[in-house]
Amino acid sequence: MKPIFATALMFSLLGATSALADNHCADGKTLTPDVLTIATGNPAYYPWVMDDDPASGAGFEAAVAYEVAKRMGFEKDAVVWTRATFDQSIQPGAKEFDVNLQQFSITEDREKVVDFSEPYYSAAMAVLVRQPTIDGGATADIESLKSLKWGVMAGTTALETVNAVIAPPDAPLLYDDNVNVVEAMKANQIDAALFDLPTALYLSAVTLDDGALLGQFPADRSENPDQFGILMEEGSPLKACVDEALTAMKEDGTLAAIEAEWLQETTGVPLIK
């Protein structure tokens, strides 16, 4: 290689590295210059966010958010957190955040009105019940699940899974949030509900005194696994930047390491047959 060409190549590579470090991809594209505004739920739950404190960086989604932000050129002191409801966030129109991590399942209907990043998590779905339901004979198989009274949060992919996979004879009762689903279970209005596995683990351990997980549908055994994406306003100029960051995190193992830290797979929850 000629010295002049080698020198030019070296400066070209250094320039590319410098551009990546400066990450001009996001310049001028955020709501507030030089600041990334990230939304989460109110409240935000374990294990997605620990102690309802996303700024701590503890919890799966909080950790993912800060790593994505860093790779987009925003250090921790350049990240601002805000709160937004689930239903409000998936509606069309302008957003008061740049990106939002709140266990949003990527669906075709939602993609018509908002933008999603590529998936950052593929969730197993778990059946939440109370211990008396198991003591009464409920088991981790489809025929047993059909006999239960179901409740789900409206607007989530859990409804589609209950109807299509379990297909109980009676339509599931619909609720506007997870809290009301759990309250209905406490009041014996329903026997079972379907949540992503980490949420179901939290609800069974914290919000239900006698909560239990009857079984799970693993993501890799599902024809249509529930995949979570970072939500943005439709047409967001940040989408390419976010996707680039997530791709790099997958390729170098960082995303898998964050998942291993906050969403341990060894749960002891049986597979549904």
C-alpha positions, 0 to 999 in steps of 0.5 A, a space after each residue: 500500500 502506498 504511503 500517501 494512500 495509507 495515510 488517507 485511509 487512516 484519516 478516513 477511518 479516524 474520521 468515521 470513528 470520530 463521526 460515530 463517537 459524536 453521533 451526528 445521526 441524532 443532531 437536531 432531531 430531538 425535542 430539546 437540543 442535545 437532550 434525549 427525552 425518554 418516556 416510561 409508564 406511570 408507575 413503571 414496574 419491576 423488572 422493567 424499572 426498579 423502584 419506579 425510578 427510571 433515572 437510576 438505570 436499574 431494570 431491563 428497560 431503564 438499562 436498555 434506554 440508557 445504553 441506546 441513548 449512549 450509543 446515540 451520543 447522549 450520556 446519562 446527564 443528557 437524558 430526561 425522563 417523562 411519564 406517559 400512559 400506555 393508551 395515550 402513547 399508541 395514539 396518532 399525533 405529536 408526542 411529548 417524548 423522543 422515545 418511549 419504552 413501556 413494553 409496547 408490542 409491535 403490531 401492524 395496526 400500531 405501526 400505522 400511527 406510530 413508529 417502532 424500533 426493531 425489537 429489543 425483547 421477545 416475550 414469553 407469555 405466562 398465565 397468572 392465577 391464584 393458588 386456589 385455582 391450581 389447588 382446584 385442579 387447573 394444569 398447564 395444558 390447553 384443555 385445562 386453560 379452556 375451562 377457566 374464566 379469563 380477563 385481559 388488558 384491552 388493547 394488548 396482544 394477550 387478548 389475541 393469544 387467549 382467543 386464538 390459542 386457548 379459545 375459551 368458550 366464554 369471551 375474556 373480560 376486558 380491563 383498562 390496565 393491569 391493576 384492574 385485571 388483578 383486582 378482578 382476580 382478587 374479587 373472583 371475577 376471573 380465574 386467569 390472565 395472560 401477561 408477559 413473563 416478567 410482569 406475571 412474575 412481579 404480579 404473582 410475587 408482589 400484588 397477589 398474596 396467593 398469586 401463582 404462575 400456571 404455565 408459560 408459552 415461550 416466545 420461541 415456540 410461538 408463531 407470533 412471539 410478542 416483541 417489544 419495540 421502542 415507540 416513537 412519533 410516526 415519521 420520527 427522524 430518530 428511528 434510524 439512529 435507534 435501530 442502529 444502536 440496537 443492532 450494534 447492541 445485539 451484535 456485540 452481546 450487550 443486549 443479551 447481557 442486559 436481558 440476562 441481568 434483569 430478566 432471568 429465564 430460569 423461572 421454574 414456570 412449566 411449559 403449556 402443552 
